[in-house]
Amino acid sequence: MIKASPYAKGNIEKTVKTLEQKMNWIQDTLDYWMKVQRGWMYLEPIFASDDIKKDLPEEKRKFDSIDSNWRQIMQKFYNEPNLWENIDSEKYKTDFVGYNGHLE
């Protein structure tokens, strides 16, 4: 909406474009984040089973790696909840894309 405003010209136009890019980046990252969370929530109780640990040790090892990283990221955002400042790193989006691939 700001971008469409007739007042968003000149020096303000650059700021508006920068904010739009950041907001789009955050939205994409949050979309991947929620997809990881859905997959993790589905698989976490499955991989907690002793039978699965024995029958699928390689898959369990991969899930444990994602689980550890996921918990670290969640702890980081719990401790420092300023999403606007912390989520615009390309690392989170790239990590979430990779986690989604492994969880599927």
N, CA, C and O atoms as a printed pandas DataFrame, in Angstrom:
     atom_number atom_name residue_name chain_id  residue_number  x_coord  y_coord  z_coord
0              1         N          MET        A               1    0.830   -1.194    0.000
1              2        CA          MET        A               1    0.000    0.000    0.000
2              3         C          MET        A               1    0.869    1.251    0.000
3              4         O          MET        A               1    0.551    2.229   -0.676
4              5         N          ILE        A               2    1.952    1.226    0.746
5              6        CA          ILE        A               2    2.826    2.395    0.801
6              7         C          ILE        A               2    3.430    2.656   -0.566
7              8         O          ILE        A               2    3.549    3.802   -1.000
8              9         N          LYS        A               3    3.805    1.593   -1.229
9             10        CA          LYS        A               3    4.434    1.713   -2.544
10            11         C          LYS        A               3    3.497    2.384   -3.563
11            12         O          LYS        A               3    3.960    3.086   -4.462
12            13         N          ALA        A               4    2.203    2.170   -3.424
13            14        CA          ALA        A               4    1.228    2.740   -4.344
14            15         C          ALA        A               4    0.872    4.190   -4.016
15            16         O          ALA        A               4    0.206    4.863   -4.803
16            17         N          SER        A               5    1.312    4.663   -2.868
17            18        CA          SER        A               5    0.996    6.014   -2.450
18            19         C          SER        A               5    1.689    7.042   -3.353
19            20         O          SER        A               5    2.843    6.850   -3.736
20            21         N          PRO        A               6    0.994    8.124   -3.691
21            22        CA          PRO        A               6    1.626    9.164   -4.501
22            23         C          PRO        A               6    2.739    9.898   -3.741
23            24         O          PRO        A               6    3.532   10.616   -4.351
24            25         N          TYR        A               7    2.801    9.724   -2.431
25            26        CA          TYR        A               7    3.824   10.380   -1.632
26            27         C          TYR        A               7    5.113    9.559   -1.538
27            28         O          TYR        A               7    6.120   10.033   -1.010
28            29         N          ALA        A               8    5.076    8.341   -2.046
29            30        CA          ALA        A               8    6.249    7.457   -1.985
30            31         C          ALA        A               8    7.129    7.686   -3.204
31            32         O          ALA        A               8    7.326    6.781   -4.015
32            33         N          LYS        A               9    7.647    8.876   -3.327
33            34        CA          LYS        A               9    8.512    9.240   -4.455
34            35         C          LYS        A               9    9.810    9.825   -3.916
35            36         O          LYS        A               9    9.910   10.186   -2.744
36            37         N          GLY        A              10   10.788    9.910   -4.786
37            38        CA          GLY        A              10   12.064   10.527   -4.416
38            39         C          GLY        A              10   12.843    9.658   -3.453
39            40         O          GLY        A              10   12.981    8.452   -3.662
40            41         N          ASN        A              11   13.349   10.270   -2.404
41            42        CA          ASN        A              11   14.168    9.565   -1.416
42            43         C          ASN        A              11   13.384    8.472   -0.690
43            44         O          ASN        A              11   13.936    7.434   -0.323
44            45         N          ILE        A              12   12.125    8.715   -0.495
45            46        CA          ILE        A              12   11.290    7.749    0.224
46            47         C          ILE        A              12   11.092    6.482   -0.609
47            48         O          ILE        A              12   10.939    5.396   -0.049
48            49         N          GLU        A              13   11.094    6.607   -1.928
49            50        CA          GLU        A              13   10.858    5.458   -2.805
50            51         C          GLU        A              13   11.898    4.350   -2.576
51            52         O          GLU        A              13   11.556    3.167   -2.566
52            53         N          LYS        A              14   13.149    4.733   -2.396
53            54        CA          LYS        A              14   14.204    3.743   -2.139
54            55         C          LYS        A              14   13.955    3.021   -0.818
55            56         O          LYS        A              14   14.104    1.801   -0.742
56            57         N          THR        A              15   13.581    3.757    0.212
57            58        CA          THR        A              15   13.283    3.163    1.514
58            59         C          THR        A              15   12.090    2.217    1.416
59            60         O          THR        A              15   12.092    1.137    2.005
60            61         N          VAL        A              16   11.080    2.634    0.668
61            62        CA          VAL        A              16    9.889    1.806    0.488
62            63         C          VAL        A              16   10.253    0.497   -0.214
63            64         O          VAL        A              16    9.783   -0.570    0.183
64            65         N          LYS        A              17   11.076    0.571   -1.241
65            66        CA          LYS        A              17   11.488   -0.640   -1.962
66            67         C          LYS        A              17   12.295   -1.565   -1.054
67            68         O          LYS        A              17   12.122   -2.784   -1.087
68            69         N          THR        A              18   13.170   -0.982   -0.250
69            70        CA          THR        A              18   13.972   -1.784    0.682
70            71         C          THR        A              18   13.070   -2.484    1.695
71            72         O          THR        A              18   13.253   -3.669    1.975
72            73         N          LEU        A              19   12.108   -1.765    2.239
73            74        CA          LEU        A              19   11.173   -2.364    3.199
74            75         C          LEU        A              19   10.333   -3.457    2.550
75            76         O          LEU        A              19   10.076   -4.494    3.161
76            77         N          GLU        A              20    9.910   -3.224    1.319
77            78        CA          GLU        A              20    9.123   -4.236    0.608
78            79         C          GLU        A              20    9.939   -5.516    0.409
79            80         O          GLU        A              20    9.430   -6.618    0.610
80            81         N          GLN        A              21   11.194   -5.367    0.017
81            82        CA          GLN        A              21   12.054   -6.538   -0.172
82            83         C          GLN        A              21   12.248   -7.290    1.147
83            84         O          GLN        A              21   12.202   -8.520    1.183
84            85         N          LYS        A              22   12.461   -6.549    2.211
85            86        CA          LYS        A              22   12.658   -7.183    3.512
86            87         C          LYS        A              22   11.392   -7.912    3.960
87            88         O          LYS        A              22   11.463   -9.026    4.477
88            89         N          MET        A              23   10.249   -7.286    3.762
89            90        CA          MET        A              23    8.985   -7.912    4.152
90            91         C          MET        A              23    8.721   -9.169    3.319
91            92         O          MET        A              23    8.236  -10.167    3.851
92            93         N          ASN        A              24    9.033   -9.133    2.029
93            94        CA          ASN        A              24    8.876  -10.319    1.182
94            95         C          ASN        A              24    9.822  -11.428    1.631
95            96         O          ASN        A              24    9.441  -12.598    1.674
96            97         N          TRP        A              25   11.053  -11.059    1.965
97            98        CA          TRP        A              25   12.031  -12.034    2.442
98            99         C          TRP        A              25   11.558  -12.697    3.727
99           100         O          TRP        A              25   11.634  -13.916    3.876
100          101         N          ILE        A              26   11.073  -11.884    4.648
101          102        CA          ILE        A              26   10.574  -12.415    5.916
102          103         C          ILE        A              26    9.379  -13.328    5.678
103          104         O          ILE        A              26    9.281  -14.383    6.304
104          105         N          GLN        A              27    8.476  -12.946    4.794
105          106        CA          GLN        A              27    7.302  -13.781    4.502
106          107         C          GLN        A              27    7.723  -15.125    3.925
107          108         O          GLN        A              27    7.198  -16.161    4.333
108          109         N          ASP        A              28    8.657  -15.125    2.990
109          110        CA          ASP        A              28    9.149  -16.382    2.416
110          111         C          ASP        A              28    9.785  -17.257    3.491
111          112         O          ASP        A              28    9.537  -18.461    3.551
112          113         N          THR        A              29   10.602  -16.645    4.333
113          114        CA          THR        A              29   11.273  -17.387    5.398
114          115         C          THR        A              29   10.256  -17.969    6.364
115          116         O          THR        A              29   10.385  -19.124    6.770
116          117         N          LEU        A              30    9.248  -17.190    6.741
117          118        CA          LEU        A              30    8.212  -17.687    7.650
118          119         C          LEU        A              30    7.407  -18.816    7.025
119          120         O          LEU        A              30    7.011  -19.746    7.726
120          121         N          ASP        A              31    7.159  -18.754    5.728
121          122        CA          ASP        A              31    6.452  -19.841    5.038
122          123         C          ASP        A              31    7.235  -21.138    5.150
123          124         O          ASP        A              31    6.666  -22.184    5.461
124          125         N          TYR        A              32    8.542  -21.075    4.898
125          126        CA          TYR        A              32    9.378  -22.269    5.031
126          127         C          TYR        A              32    9.465  -22.718    6.485
127          128         O          TYR        A              32    9.465  -23.916    6.770
128          129         N          TRP        A              33    9.538  -21.771    7.390
129          130        CA          TRP        A              33    9.592  -22.056    8.821
130          131         C          TRP        A              33    8.363  -22.870    9.235
131          132         O          TRP        A              33    8.489  -23.889    9.915
132          133         N          MET        A              34    7.185  -22.421    8.828
133          134        CA          MET        A              34    5.952  -23.118    9.201
134          135         C          MET        A              34    5.886  -24.512    8.578
135          136         O          MET        A              34    5.359  -25.444    9.185
136          137         N          LYS        A              35    6.419  -24.649    7.372
137          138        CA          LYS        A              35    6.434  -25.963    6.736
138          139         C          LYS        A              35    7.344  -26.916    7.505
139          140         O          LYS        A              35    6.988  -28.076    7.712
140          141         N          VAL        A              36    8.515  -26.441    7.931
141          142        CA          VAL        A              36    9.407  -27.258    8.756
142          143         C          VAL        A              36    8.708  -27.633   10.055
143          144         O          VAL        A              36    8.774  -28.781   10.494
144          145         N          GLN        A              37    8.046  -26.673   10.660
145          146        CA          GLN        A              37    7.382  -26.925   11.935
146          147         C          GLN        A              37    6.312  -28.003   11.792
147          148         O          GLN        A              37    6.200  -28.878   12.650
148          149         N          ARG        A              38    5.522  -27.949   10.712
149          150        CA          ARG        A              38    4.494  -28.977   10.494
150          151         C          ARG        A              38    5.138  -30.355   10.341
151          152         O          ARG        A              38    4.683  -31.327   10.945
152          153         N          GLY        A              39    6.194  -30.436    9.536
153          154        CA          GLY        A              39    6.882  -31.709    9.342
154          155         C          GLY        A              39    7.509  -32.216   10.622
155          156         O          GLY        A              39    7.423  -33.403   10.934
156          157         N          TRP        A              40    8.138  -31.325   11.362
157          158        CA          TRP        A              40    8.775  -31.699   12.617
158          159         C          TRP        A              40    7.740  -32.197   13.623
159          160         O          TRP        A              40    7.957  -33.207   14.291
160          161         N          MET        A              41    6.610  -31.487   13.732
161          162        CA          MET        A              41    5.565  -31.881   14.671
162          163         C          MET        A              41    4.988  -33.260   14.324
163          164         O          MET        A              41    4.626  -34.030   15.213
164          165         N          TYR        A              42    4.909  -33.556   13.043
165          166        CA          TYR        A              42    4.396  -34.854   12.613
166          167         C          TYR        A              42    5.403  -35.969   12.915
167          168         O          TYR        A              42    5.019  -37.034   13.397
168          169         N          LEU        A              43    6.676  -35.733   12.638
169          170        CA          LEU        A              43    7.689  -36.781   12.749
170          171         C          LEU        A              43    8.285  -36.951   14.144
171          172         O          LEU        A              43    8.771  -38.034   14.468
172          173         N          GLU        A              44    8.260  -35.925   14.964
173          174        CA          GLU        A              44    8.907  -35.986   16.273
174          175         C          GLU        A              44    8.382  -37.130   17.131
175          176         O          GLU        A              44    9.194  -37.866   17.691
176          177         N          PRO        A              45    7.069  -37.321   17.265
177          178        CA          PRO        A              45    6.617  -38.460   18.086
178          179         C          PRO        A              45    6.931  -39.820   17.435
179          180         O          PRO        A              45    7.105  -40.815   18.138
180          181         N          ILE        A              46    7.000  -39.861   16.131
181          182        CA          ILE        A              46    7.322  -41.111   15.441
182          183         C          ILE        A              46    8.759  -41.519   15.746
183          184         O          ILE        A              46    9.025  -42.670   16.091
184          185         N          PHE        A              47    9.685  -40.567   15.615
185          186        CA          PHE        A              47   11.095  -40.886   15.841
186          187         C          PHE        A              47   11.451  -40.985   17.322
187          188         O          PHE        A              47   12.582  -41.336   17.657
188          189         N          ALA        A              48   10.525  -40.686   18.195
189          190        CA          ALA        A              48   10.752  -40.881   19.626
190          191         C          ALA        A              48   10.533  -42.348   20.016
191          192         O          ALA        A              48   10.928  -42.776   21.100
192          193         N          SER        A              49    9.908  -43.101   19.131
193          194        CA          SER        A              49    9.609  -44.509   19.385
194          195         C          SER        A              49   10.883  -45.356   19.348
195          196         O          SER        A              49   11.741  -45.171   18.485
196          197         N          ASP        A              50   10.989  -46.277   20.290
197          198        CA          ASP        A              50   12.149  -47.177   20.340
198          199         C          ASP        A              50   12.202  -48.096   19.123
199          200         O          ASP        A              50   13.286  -48.422   18.640
200          201         N          ASP        A              51   11.045  -48.514   18.626
201          202        CA          ASP        A              51   11.016  -49.392   17.450
202          203         C          ASP        A              51   11.603  -48.694   16.228
203          204         O          ASP        A              51   12.363  -49.298   15.471
204          205         N          ILE        A              52   11.260  -47.454   16.040
205          206        CA          ILE        A              52   11.770  -46.697   14.891
206          207         C          ILE        A              52   13.276  -46.507   15.025
207          208         O          ILE        A              52   14.006  -46.591   14.037
208          209         N          LYS        A              53   13.736  -46.253   16.229
209          210        CA          LYS        A              53   15.179  -46.093   16.458
210          211         C          LYS        A              53   15.947  -47.323   15.998
211          212         O          LYS        A              53   17.035  -47.209   15.433
212          213         N          LYS        A              54   15.378  -48.500   16.242
213          214        CA          LYS        A              54   16.030  -49.750   15.857
214          215         C          LYS        A              54   15.876  -50.045   14.366
215          216         O          LYS        A              54   16.825  -50.475   13.710
216          217         N          ASP        A              55   14.688  -49.813   13.843
217          218        CA          ASP        A              55   14.387  -50.185   12.459
218          219         C          ASP        A              55   14.944  -49.209   11.428
219          220         O          ASP        A              55   15.300  -49.619   10.323
220          221         N          LEU        A              56   15.025  -47.933   11.769
221          222        CA          LEU        A              56   15.464  -46.901   10.819
222          223         C          LEU        A              56   16.563  -46.032   11.437
223          224         O          LEU        A              56   16.355  -44.838   11.651
224          225         N          PRO        A              57   17.713  -46.611   11.722
225          226        CA          PRO        A              57   18.751  -45.826   12.423
226          227         C          PRO        A              57   19.285  -44.649   11.601
227          228         O          PRO        A              57   19.571  -43.592   12.164
228          229         N          GLU        A              58   19.424  -44.809   10.289
229          230        CA          GLU        A              58   19.940  -43.718    9.444
230          231         C          GLU        A              58   18.950  -42.554    9.395
231          232         O          GLU        A              58   19.345  -41.393    9.509
232          233         N          GLU        A              59   17.669  -42.867    9.225
233          234        CA          GLU        A              59   16.635  -41.836    9.195
234          235         C          GLU        A              59   16.525  -41.140   10.557
235          236         O          GLU        A              59   16.307  -39.931   10.638
236          237         N          LYS        A              60   16.682  -41.929   11.617
237          238        CA          LYS        A              60   16.651  -41.370   12.969
238          239         C          LYS        A              60   17.813  -40.403   13.168
239          240         O          LYS        A              60   17.642  -39.342   13.768
240          241         N          ARG        A              61   18.993  -40.764   12.668
241          242        CA          ARG        A              61   20.162  -39.885   12.786
242          243         C          ARG        A              61   19.921  -38.570   12.043
243          244         O          ARG        A              61   20.258  -37.501   12.552
244          245         N          LYS        A              62   19.341  -38.645   10.845
245          246        CA          LYS        A              62   19.049  -37.435   10.076
246          247         C          LYS        A              62   18.012  -36.569   10.800
247          248         O          LYS        A              62   18.147  -35.349   10.883
248          249         N          PHE        A              63   16.977  -37.234   11.319
249          250        CA          PHE        A              63   15.956  -36.470   12.040
250          251         C          PHE        A              63   16.546  -35.815   13.281
251          252         O          PHE        A              63   16.220  -34.669   13.589
252          253         N          ASP        A              64   17.408  -36.531   13.995
253          254        CA          ASP        A              64   18.026  -35.965   15.198
254          255         C          ASP        A              64   18.852  -34.725   14.872
255          256         O          ASP        A              64   18.885  -33.774   15.652
256          257         N          SER        A              65   19.512  -34.736   13.730
257          258        CA          SER        A              65   20.299  -33.574   13.312
258          259         C          SER        A              65   19.382  -32.376   13.059
259          260         O          SER        A              65   19.656  -31.267   13.518
260          261         N          ILE        A              66   18.296  -32.611   12.327
261          262        CA          ILE        A              66   17.328  -31.533   12.069
262          263         C          ILE        A              66   16.691  -31.083   13.372
263          264         O          ILE        A              66   16.515  -29.886   13.597
264          265         N          ASP        A              67   16.344  -32.032   14.230
265          266        CA          ASP        A              67   15.730  -31.725   15.525
266          267         C          ASP        A              67   16.634  -30.827   16.359
267          268         O          ASP        A              67   16.170  -29.851   16.949
268          269         N          SER        A              68   17.904  -31.148   16.409
269          270        CA          SER        A              68   18.856  -30.347   17.175
270          271         C          SER        A              68   18.955  -28.926   16.621
271          272         O          SER        A              68   18.907  -27.953   17.374
272          273         N          ASN        A              69   19.092  -28.814   15.309
273          274        CA          ASN        A              69   19.171  -27.489   14.686
274          275         C          ASN        A              69   17.878  -26.709   14.878
275          276         O          ASN        A              69   17.905  -25.510   15.155
276          277         N          TRP        A              70   16.750  -27.388   14.730
277          278        CA          TRP        A              70   15.431  -26.748   14.896
278          279         C          TRP        A              70   15.290  -26.188   16.309
279          280         O          TRP        A              70   14.847  -25.055   16.495
280          281         N          ARG        A              71   15.666  -26.981   17.291
281          282        CA          ARG        A              71   15.551  -26.531   18.681
282          283         C          ARG        A              71   16.483  -25.347   18.964
283          284         O          ARG        A              71   16.120  -24.443   19.717
284          285         N          GLN        A              72   17.666  -25.346   18.374
285          286        CA          GLN        A              72   18.585  -24.218   18.550
286          287         C          GLN        A              72   17.998  -22.938   17.960
287          288         O          GLN        A              72   18.077  -21.872   18.571
288          289         N          ILE        A              73   17.413  -23.048   16.780
289          290        CA          ILE        A              73   16.804  -21.874   16.150
290          291         C          ILE        A              73   15.627  -21.372   16.987
291          292         O          ILE        A              73   15.484  -20.169   17.203
292          293         N          MET        A              74   14.791  -22.290   17.454
293          294        CA          MET        A              74   13.648  -21.889   18.276
294          295         C          MET        A              74   14.113  -21.234   19.568
295          296         O          MET        A              74   13.518  -20.254   20.017
296          297         N          GLN        A              75   15.167  -21.764   20.165
297          298        CA          GLN        A              75   15.703  -21.177   21.396
298          299         C          GLN        A              75   16.249  -19.779   21.129
299          300         O          GLN        A              75   16.061  -18.867   21.933
300          301         N          LYS        A              76   16.923  -19.618   19.998
301          302        CA          LYS        A              76   17.467  -18.305   19.651
302          303         C          LYS        A              76   16.355  -17.269   19.529
303          304         O          LYS        A              76   16.473  -16.166   20.061
304          305         N          PHE        A              77   15.276  -17.620   18.830
305          306        CA          PHE        A              77   14.190  -16.664   18.672
306          307         C          PHE        A              77   13.370  -16.492   19.939
307          308         O          PHE        A              77   12.728  -15.458   20.125
308          309         N          TYR        A              78   13.381  -17.484   20.807
309          310        CA          TYR        A              78   12.735  -17.335   22.107
310          311         C          TYR        A              78   13.516  -16.331   22.956
311          312         O          TYR        A              78   12.936  -15.464   23.609
312          313         N          ASN        A              79   14.841  -16.469   22.932
313          314        CA          ASN        A              79   15.699  -15.574   23.720
314          315         C          ASN        A              79   15.761  -14.172   23.135
315          316         O          ASN        A              79   15.866  -13.196   23.879
316          317         N          GLU        A              80   15.699  -14.060   21.830
317          318        CA          GLU        A              80   15.787  -12.767   21.144
318          319         C          GLU        A              80   14.636  -12.679   20.140
319          320         O          GLU        A              80   14.838  -12.910   18.948
320          321         N          PRO        A              81   13.445  -12.350   20.608
321          322        CA          PRO        A              81   12.249  -12.440   19.766
322          323         C          PRO        A              81   12.077  -11.322   18.734
323          324         O          PRO        A              81   11.030  -11.250   18.091
324          325         N          ASN        A              82   13.058  -10.464   18.561
325          326        CA          ASN        A              82   12.926   -9.371   17.599
326          327         C          ASN        A              82   13.056   -9.928   16.185
327          328         O          ASN        A              82   14.125   -9.879   15.577
328          329         N          LEU        A              83   11.973  -10.446   15.688
329          330        CA          LEU        A              83   11.935  -11.110   14.393
330          331         C          LEU        A              83   12.434  -10.208   13.273
331          332         O          LEU        A              83   13.161  -10.661   12.388
332          333         N          TRP        A              84   12.062   -8.978   13.303
333          334        CA          TRP        A              84   12.403   -8.037   12.227
334          335         C          TRP        A              84   13.917   -7.935   12.035
335          336         O          TRP        A              84   14.399   -7.848   10.906
336          337         N          GLU        A              85   14.645   -7.945   13.113
337          338        CA          GLU        A              85   16.099   -7.789   13.040
338          339         C          GLU        A              85   16.829   -9.110   12.806
339          340         O          GLU        A              85   17.924   -9.113   12.243
340          341         N          ASN        A              86   16.250  -10.218   13.221
341          342        CA          ASN        A              86   16.986  -11.479   13.222
342          343         C          ASN        A              86   16.683  -12.422   12.074
343          344         O          ASN        A              86   17.488  -13.313   11.801
344          345         N          ILE        A              87   15.580  -12.268   11.402
345          346        CA          ILE        A              87   15.186  -13.275   10.427
346          347         C          ILE        A              87   15.623  -12.949    9.007
347          348         O          ILE        A              87   15.479  -13.790    8.120
348          349         N          ASP        A              88   16.141  -11.779    8.771
349          350        CA          ASP        A              88   16.462  -11.411    7.390
350          351         C          ASP        A              88   17.811  -11.958    6.917
351          352         O          ASP        A              88   18.358  -11.499    5.914
352          353         N          SER        A              89   18.329  -12.922    7.633
353          354        CA          SER        A              89   19.551  -13.596    7.215
354          355         C          SER        A              89   19.196  -14.674    6.198
355          356         O          SER        A              89   18.223  -15.405    6.379
356          357         N          GLU        A              90   19.969  -14.773    5.147
357          358        CA          GLU        A              90   19.725  -15.794    4.121
358          359         C          GLU        A              90   19.891  -17.195    4.708
359          360         O          GLU        A              90   19.312  -18.157    4.203
360          361         N          LYS        A              91   20.670  -17.303    5.758
361          362        CA          LYS        A              91   20.938  -18.600    6.372
362          363         C          LYS        A              91   19.655  -19.294    6.826
363          364         O          LYS        A              91   19.493  -20.490    6.582
364          365         N          TYR        A              92   18.755  -18.587    7.469
365          366        CA          TYR        A              92   17.534  -19.220    7.967
366          367         C          TYR        A              92   16.686  -19.761    6.818
367          368         O          TYR        A              92   16.219  -20.898    6.871
368          369         N          LYS        A              93   16.493  -18.969    5.806
369          370        CA          LYS        A              93   15.683  -19.415    4.678
370          371         C          LYS        A              93   16.319  -20.638    4.023
371          372         O          LYS        A              93   15.628  -21.613    3.726
372          373         N          THR        A              94   17.624  -20.592    3.799
373          374        CA          THR        A              94   18.341  -21.713    3.192
374          375         C          THR        A              94   18.253  -22.954    4.082
375          376         O          THR        A              94   18.017  -24.056    3.588
376          377         N          ASP        A              95   18.443  -22.778    5.388
377          378        CA          ASP        A              95   18.343  -23.905    6.316
378          379         C          ASP        A              95   16.947  -24.519    6.285
379          380         O          ASP        A              95   16.806  -25.741    6.219
380          381         N          PHE        A              96   15.928  -23.689    6.334
381          382        CA          PHE        A              96   14.559  -24.202    6.340
382          383         C          PHE        A              96   14.230  -24.947    5.055
383          384         O          PHE        A              96   13.551  -25.973    5.095
384          385         N          VAL        A              97   14.693  -24.456    3.930
385          386        CA          VAL        A              97   14.476  -25.152    2.658
386          387         C          VAL        A              97   15.124  -26.535    2.713
387          388         O          VAL        A              97   14.519  -27.525    2.301
388          389         N          GLY        A              98   16.352  -26.599    3.221
389          390        CA          GLY        A              98   17.051  -27.877    3.351
390          391         C          GLY        A              98   16.358  -28.823    4.324
391          392         O          GLY        A              98   16.225  -30.014    4.043
392          393         N          TYR        A              99   15.916  -28.300    5.465
393          394        CA          TYR        A              99   15.218  -29.136    6.446
394          395         C          TYR        A              99   13.948  -29.714    5.841
395          396         O          TYR        A              99   13.628  -30.884    6.055
396          397         N          ASN        A             100   13.223  -28.893    5.085
397          398        CA          ASN        A             100   12.003  -29.384    4.458
398          399         C          ASN        A             100   12.295  -30.541    3.505
399          400         O          ASN        A             100   11.553  -31.522    3.467
400          401         N          GLY        A             101   13.361  -30.424    2.748
401          402        CA          GLY        A             101   13.729  -31.506    1.847
402          403         C          GLY        A             101   14.021  -32.802    2.590
403          404         O          GLY        A             101   13.616  -33.878    2.151
404          405         N          HIS        A             102   14.722  -32.701    3.714
405          406        CA          HIS        A             102   15.049  -33.905    4.493
406          407         C          HIS        A             102   13.821  -34.470    5.193
407          408         O          HIS        A             102   13.666  -35.688    5.286
408          409         N          LEU        A             103   12.951  -33.602    5.684
409          410        CA          LEU        A             103   11.763  -34.074    6.391
410          411         C          LEU        A             103   10.785  -34.779    5.449
411          412         O          LEU        A             103   10.091  -35.714    5.847
412          413         N          GLU        A             104   10.741  -34.326    4.216
413          414        CA          GLU        A             104    9.831  -34.984    3.264
414          415         C          GLU        A             104   10.367  -36.352    2.919
415          416         O          GLU        A             104    9.754  -37.074    2.134
